[in-house]
Amino acid sequence: MGSRPEFGESHIIGSNAPDWFHKINWQDIPQYPLSKDALFCLEYMRDVEGHTPWYKRHLMGHVAMKDPNITDFLGLWEFQELSHDIALSRFVEGYRLRDINPQNPPAFDVHDPLQLSSEKSRLERIKQQREELSFWQKHGWMASILIASITKEAFLAAYGTIGAINELTTKTGYVQLSKKAKHPVLTEILDNIIPDESNHYARYKEIAEASLTKNPKAKAFTRFAAKHYWSPVGEGFQPSPRTNRVVAYIFGDEEDRALAERINNQIAEFPGLENFTGIIDQVEKAKKAA
């Protein structure tokens, strides 16, 4: 047998890459500074994007996986989130060149293997992070499959709702990071990622509402799940202090607090979630802990 093939950035970036990858001014990344908080937030978001494939496991075995509309969406969703991870990883790799000479950093050449080590480091980083997960984080998806087989449509409603909350808060986080970081190349990248997140939110919302509008048990189950099991995307996979720091940075002032209320109210418009306050509660919790 031959050696096991290595898959990663080289198999995604190339002919399969999103068109916008080839339009980014990658070489200019080291030329502009970032605050420590902005870089911390960016690295957190990068790590969360790399963890995306694990979320899909909770739906495996569910009757919904027989629906090609759902499986087609999940395939596209997974590919786009992987592309986001690679783009953010590449940005961080390029930004580290500022450490060589902050006053006159070299240009970032994405074709120079001495500069671009992001594929290997990205794969090793994700592998290490997954090895450090708790037993429940590694194997809890099996309990999800059992619950899904019992609750059926109610589970799909909850899965879609939590997916929608995650996508809406992620999109908002990227908008806020772009505004706060003021890094022109990062803004280029995020301007292309944000529409993907908007589309993901809309699709998860459709999945959730298809069940919520016709199933009273689905409403009750989803209310319970959203109240007791939803937490900011990445928490659990990332330690809570890291999550709190990112949430506090994204929603740090009164204007940001008003934004949190607006997106919370979007979720509260879902059937059965009229009293949802989860996003506001998590923002207040993070600001107190930070």
C-alpha positions in Angstrom: 0.0 0.0 0.0 1.2 3.5 -0.7 1.4 6.3 1.9 -1.8 7.8 3.0 -2.6 11.0 1.0 -2.5 14.3 2.8 -5.6 16.5 2.3 -5.7 20.1 3.2 -5.2 23.5 1.8 -3.6 22.3 -1.5 -6.8 20.3 -2.2 -9.1 23.2 -1.6 -7.0 26.2 -2.7 -6.6 25.9 -6.5 -9.1 25.0 -9.1 -11.7 24.4 -6.3 -11.1 27.7 -4.5 -13.8 30.3 -4.3 -13.2 33.0 -6.9 -12.6 35.6 -4.3 -9.5 33.8 -3.0 -7.6 34.9 -6.2 -8.6 38.6 -5.7 -7.4 39.1 -2.2 -4.2 41.3 -1.8 -2.6 38.6 0.4 0.9 40.2 0.0 -0.3 43.4 1.9 -1.4 41.5 5.1 1.8 42.4 7.1 1.7 46.0 6.2 -1.1 47.0 8.5 -1.3 46.6 12.3 -3.9 44.8 14.4 -4.7 45.3 18.1 -4.1 42.4 20.4 -7.8 42.0 20.9 -8.5 41.9 17.2 -5.9 39.3 16.6 -7.1 37.2 19.5 -10.7 37.4 18.2 -9.5 36.5 14.7 -7.6 33.4 15.9 -10.6 32.3 17.9 -12.8 32.6 14.8 -10.3 30.7 12.7 -10.2 27.9 15.2 -14.0 27.7 15.3 -14.3 27.5 11.5 -11.8 24.6 11.5 -14.1 22.7 14.0 -17.2 23.0 11.8 -17.3 19.4 10.4 -17.9 18.1 13.9 -21.3 19.9 14.2 -22.7 18.0 11.3 -22.2 14.6 13.1 -25.2 15.4 15.4 -27.6 15.1 12.4 -26.1 11.9 11.0 -28.6 9.1 11.1 -31.6 11.4 11.3 -34.4 11.0 8.9 -33.6 14.5 7.6 -30.5 13.1 6.0 -32.7 11.4 3.4 -33.7 14.9 2.2 -31.3 16.0 -0.7 -32.2 19.6 0.0 -30.7 19.3 3.4 -27.7 17.1 2.5 -26.9 19.4 -0.5 -26.9 22.4 1.8 -24.8 20.7 4.5 -22.2 19.8 1.9 -22.0 23.4 0.6 -22.0 24.7 4.1 -19.1 22.5 5.2 -17.0 23.4 2.1 -17.6 27.1 2.6 -16.7 27.0 6.3 -13.5 25.1 5.5 -12.7 27.8 3.0 -13.2 30.4 5.7 -10.8 28.5 8.0 -8.1 28.4 5.3 -8.5 32.1 4.5 -8.3 33.1 8.1 -5.4 30.8 8.7 -3.6 32.2 5.7 -4.2 35.8 7.0 -2.7 34.9 10.4 0.3 33.3 8.8 0.9 36.4 6.7 0.4 38.7 9.7 3.1 37.0 11.7 5.6 38.4 9.2 5.2 41.7 11.1 7.3 40.0 13.9 10.3 40.1 11.6 10.3 43.9 11.3 7.1 45.7 12.4 8.4 49.0 10.9 9.1 47.5 7.5 7.6 44.0 7.2 8.3 41.9 4.1 5.5 41.3 1.6 3.6 38.0 2.1 4.1 35.7 -0.9 1.5 32.9 -0.8 3.6 30.9 -3.3 6.8 30.9 -1.1 6.9 27.6 0.9 9.2 29.3 3.4 6.6 31.9 4.2 3.4 29.8 3.7 3.5 26.9 6.2 -0.2 27.4 7.0 -1.4 24.1 5.5 0.8 21.9 7.7 0.3 24.1 10.8 -3.4 24.3 10.2 -3.9 20.6 10.1 -1.6 20.0 13.1 -3.4 22.7 15.1 -6.9 21.2 14.3 -5.7 17.7 15.1 -4.3 18.8 18.4 -7.4 20.7 19.4 -9.6 17.7 18.6 -7.4 15.4 20.7 -7.8 17.7 23.7 -11.6 17.6 23.6 -13.4 16.0 26.5 -15.0 12.6 26.3 -18.4 14.1 25.9 -17.3 16.6 23.3 -15.8 13.7 21.3 -18.7 11.2 21.7 -21.8 13.3 22.6 -22.9 13.2 19.0 -23.9 9.6 19.5 -26.4 10.7 22.2 -27.7 13.3 19.7 -28.4 10.5 17.2 -30.4 8.6 19.9 -32.3 11.7 20.8 -32.9 12.5 17.2 -34.3 9.0 16.5 -36.9 9.5 19.3 -37.8 13.2 18.8 -37.5 13.3 15.0 -39.0 16.5 13.7 -38.5 18.3 17.1 -34.8 17.5 17.0 -34.5 18.9 13.5 -36.3 22.1 14.6 -33.8 22.5 17.5 -30.8 21.7 15.3 -31.9 24.2 12.7 -32.6 26.9 15.3 -29.3 26.5 17.1 -27.6 26.5 13.7 -29.4 29.7 12.8 -28.3 31.4 16.1 -24.7 30.3 15.5 -24.7 31.6 11.9 -26.3 34.9 12.8 -23.9 35.6 15.7 -21.0 34.5 13.5 -22.0 36.8 10.7 -22.4 39.7 13.2 -19.1 38.9 14.8 -17.3 39.2 11.4 -19.1 42.5 10.7 -18.0 43.8 14.1 -14.4 42.5 13.7 -14.0 44.2 10.3 -15.3 47.5 11.8 -13.1 47.4 14.9 -9.9 46.0 13.3 -9.7 48.4 10.4 -7.3 46.2 8.5 -8.0 46.6 4.7 -7.0 43.1 3.7 -8.9 41.5 6.6 -11.9 43.6 5.5 -11.5 42.2 1.9 -11.6 38.6 3.3 -14.5 39.2 5.7 -16.5 41.0 3.0 -16.5 37.7 1.1 -17.1 35.5 4.1 -20.1 37.5 5.5 -22.5 36.7 2.6 -21.8 33.0 3.1 -22.8 33.3 6.8 -25.9 35.2 5.8 -26.9 32.4 3.4 -26.2 29.8 6.0 -28.4 31.6 8.5 -31.2 31.8 6.1 -31.0 28.1 5.3 -30.9 27.0 8.9 -33.9 29.3 9.6 -35.8 27.6 6.8 -35.0 24.2 8.3 -36.1 25.2 11.7 -39.3 27.0 10.8 -40.4 24.1 8.5 -40.8 22.1 11.7 -41.7 24.8 14.2 -44.7 26.1 12.3 -46.5 22.7 12.2 -45.4 20.9 15.3 -46.2 22.1 18.9 -43.8 19.5 20.4 -41.0 20.9 18.2 -41.6 24.4 19.7 -41.4 23.1 23.2 -38.3 21.0 22.5 -36.6 23.9 20.7 -37.4 26.4 23.5 -35.8 24.0 26.0 -32.7 23.4 23.8 -32.2 27.1 23.0 -32.4 28.0 26.7 -30.4 25.3 28.2 -28.0 24.0 25.6 -27.1 27.0 23.3 -23.9 28.9 24.1 -21.8 31.1 21.9 -20.3 29.3 18.9 -17.0 27.7 19.9 -17.6 27.5 23.6 -16.9 24.0 24.9 -14.5 23.5 22.0 -12.7 26.6 23.2 -12.3 27.4 27.0 -15.0 29.7 28.4 -12.5 32.5 29.2 -11.5 32.7 25.5 -15.1 32.8 24.4 -16.0 35.5 27.0 -13.1 37.7 25.8 -14.2 37.4 22.2 -17.9 38.1 23.0 -16.9 41.1 25.2 -14.8 42.5 22.4 -17.5 42.1 19.8 -20.3 43.5 21.9 -18.2 45.8 24.2 -20.0 49.2 24.2 -23.6 50.4 24.3 -23.9 50.6 20.6 -22.8 47.0 20.4 -25.3 46.0 23.1 -28.1 47.5 21.0 -26.8 45.3 18.1 -26.9 42.2 20.3 -30.5 43.1 21.2 -31.5 43.4 17.5 -30.1 40.0 16.5 -31.6 38.4 19.7 -34.9 39.8 18.6 -34.5 38.2 15.2 -34.3 34.8 16.8 -37.2 35.6 19.1 -39.3 35.9 16.0 -39.0 32.2 15.4 -42.2 30.3 16.2 -42.2 29.3 19.8 -39.1 31.4 20.8 -41.0 34.7 21.6 -39.2 35.0 25.0 -35.7 34.0 23.9 -33.0 36.2 25.5 -30.0 33.9 25.1 -27.8 36.2 23.1 -28.3 39.2 25.4 -27.7 36.9 28.4 -24.4 35.6 27.0 -23.2 39.1 26.2 -23.9 40.3 29.8 -22.2 37.1 31.2 -19.1 37.7 29.0 -18.8 41.4 29.9 -18.9 40.5 33.6 -16.3 37.8 33.2 -13.9 39.7 30.9 
